[in-house]
Amino acid sequence: MSTNEFRRDYVDKGRPVVVDGMIDEWGAIRAWRKNEFVEKYGHNNVTLLRSGDGGWSGDRSSRPDIKTFVEFLDHAKVKEGAGALGVNLEGGDEMLRSKAGGAGGARGRFPYLFMRDFPIGREVLEDYEEVGIFISDDKGNHNWNLEKRRSMSLFILGAPGAGTGFHAHTAAYNVLLFGVKRWFLIPPHVPYLHDNDKDLPWFKVMAEQELRKLPHKPIIFDQYPGETIYIPTEWKHATVNMEVCVGIAVEMGDESYLRW
């Protein structure tokens, strides 16, 4: 897809899209495999979020290193066919608490690495590059420069069943390197599901019976390795990992978007 086709069919119309084959040359395809990733980044300590609408998991002063968190992910297993979205978690949480001095999810919520400002270090910039079609235009779309985009990028690493609650921001693209991620999209100005029961496992919050409470059913689809999703400004979106997921999200800015 050319830049002009992307602008005409998706940016100008405010439509999300999934595109394959845009990151085939990224160094992250090799550098973010588990063994290579732990060797390069395993010593870095990170702050973890609780799945859902966010919030800190455990004590802010208890920051496990990447190696410990990856060991936790190895213990967060999937029972096939179980759970409202086909996932059910067992093990791992107590191991993370013991090794990280108390860090862990709220009851039923596994922690999630979903942070800006290079949570695993600026070396991550060696592993990926800007996707070509997402350049700024003369209408104020995607108007953040490269350094701003990089500082606002989110590195994402999480267990099956983990994910983020509905939120919106300026236009962004989301790349998945490993795993399978389920997406829930709602157009601008449409009510969405609030995360009110913090003890309910996140994948159950996003189960079909809960989504039926919404006045507008979300667009639901799965993202696979190598795919890039474009989310236009103000589109609300939430996610649930169906497997251990590794990826990055890059927010691009929009001069017409006002935060409050």
BELQUI-V417381 format. One record per residue. PHI is phi as a letter, one per 40 degrees, with the letter a starting at -180 (* if undefined). OMEGA is omega in degrees with one decimal (none if undefined). Layout:
# BELQUI-V417381
[[PHI/OMEGA] [PHI/OMEGA]]
This chain:
# BELQUI-V417381
[[*/-179.5] [c/177.4] [c/-179.8] [c/178.0] [c/179.4] [c/179.5] [c/-176.2] [c/-170.8] [c/-173.5] [b/-178.8] [c/-177.1] [c/-178.7] [c/179.5] [g/-176.6] [b/174.2] [c/179.3] [a/173.5] [b/-177.4] [b/178.4] [b/171.9] [g/-176.8] [c/-175.9] [b/-174.1] [c/-177.4] [c/-177.8] [c/174.1] [c/-178.8] [c/179.8] [d/176.8] [c/-172.6] [c/-178.0] [b/167.1] [c/-167.6] [d/-175.2] [c/179.4] [c/-179.1] [c/-179.9] [c/179.1] [c/-176.1] [c/-171.1] [b/-170.6] [d/-177.4] [c/-176.3] [c/174.9] [c/-175.1] [b/171.8] [c/-176.6] [b/174.9] [b/173.4] [c/178.5] [d/-178.9] [h/-178.3] [c/174.5] [g/-173.6] [g/-177.8] [c/175.8] [c/179.6] [g/-178.1] [c/-178.9] [d/-178.2] [c/179.8] [c/-174.9] [b/-179.8] [c/173.5] [c/-176.9] [d/-179.2] [d/178.9] [c/-179.4] [c/177.5] [c/175.1] [c/175.0] [d/-179.5] [c/177.4] [c/-179.4] [c/178.6] [c/-170.2] [c/178.0] [b/170.3] [c/-174.1] [c/175.9] [g/-177.0] [c/175.0] [g/-173.5] [c/177.9] [b/179.9] [g/177.4] [b/174.9] [a/-173.5] [b/174.6] [a/175.7] [g/171.9] [g/-172.5] [c/180.0] [c/177.7] [c/179.7] [c/179.6] [c/-176.2] [c/-177.4] [c/-176.0] [b/175.3] [g/175.0] [h/179.1] [c/178.3] [i/-176.8] [c/166.6] [c/-177.5] [d/-179.9] [g/-179.3] [b/176.2] [c/179.9] [c/-170.6] [a/173.8] [c/-172.8] [a/-168.4] [b/175.8] [c/173.5] [f/170.7] [f/-176.4] [c/178.8] [b/178.1] [h/-178.2] [c/176.8] [c/-179.9] [c/179.8] [c/177.0] [c/-169.6] [c/-178.5] [a/179.4] [b/-179.1] [c/175.5] [c/-167.1] [d/-173.2] [c/-175.5] [c/177.7] [c/179.9] [c/177.5] [b/-176.6] [c/178.8] [b/179.7] [g/177.3] [c/174.4] [f/-168.4] [c/176.0] [c/177.5] [c/-172.8] [c/-177.8] [c/177.6] [c/178.9] [c/-178.3] [c/-178.8] [c/-179.6] [c/179.5] [c/179.7] [b/170.3] [c/-170.6] [b/176.5] [a/-176.4] [a/-178.1] [c/170.7] [c/-177.6] [g/175.7] [c/178.7] [i/-176.6] [b/176.7] [c/-179.6] [c/177.5] [a/-179.9] [a/179.6] [a/177.7] [c/-177.8] [d/-178.6] [a/168.9] [b/-174.1] [b/-177.4] [b/175.8] [b/178.7] [c/-177.9] [a/176.6] [g/175.1] [b/-177.2] [b/176.9] [c/-177.8] [b/176.1] [b/-176.4] [b/176.1] [b/-178.9] [c/178.0] [d/173.0] [g/176.8] [b/-180.0] [d/-177.9] [b/-176.2] [c/176.8] [c/-178.4] [c/-173.3] [c/-177.0] [b/-174.1] [c/179.5] [c/-180.0] [c/177.5] [d/-171.5] [d/-177.9] [c/176.0] [c/174.7] [d/-176.8] [c/179.1] [c/-173.7] [d/-177.0] [c/176.6] [c/-178.8] [c/178.3] [c/179.0] [c/-177.7] [c/177.0] [c/-179.5] [b/-178.1] [c/-179.1] [c/165.4] [c/-175.5] [b/178.5] [a/178.5] [b/175.9] [b/-176.7] [b/-176.5] [d/179.3] [g/-178.9] [c/178.2] [b/179.5] [b/174.2] [c/178.2] [b/-179.3] [c/177.8] [d/174.8] [g/171.4] [c/177.5] [c/-178.6] [a/176.0] [b/-177.4] [b/169.4] [b/176.1] [c/175.5] [c/173.8] [a/169.4] [d/-175.0] [b/175.3] [b/-178.9] [a/178.9] [a/176.9] [b/-177.3] [b/175.9] [c/-168.5] [b/178.0] [g/178.6] [a/-173.2] [c/179.4] [c/-175.3] [c/180.0] [b/175.0] [c/172.4] [a/none]]
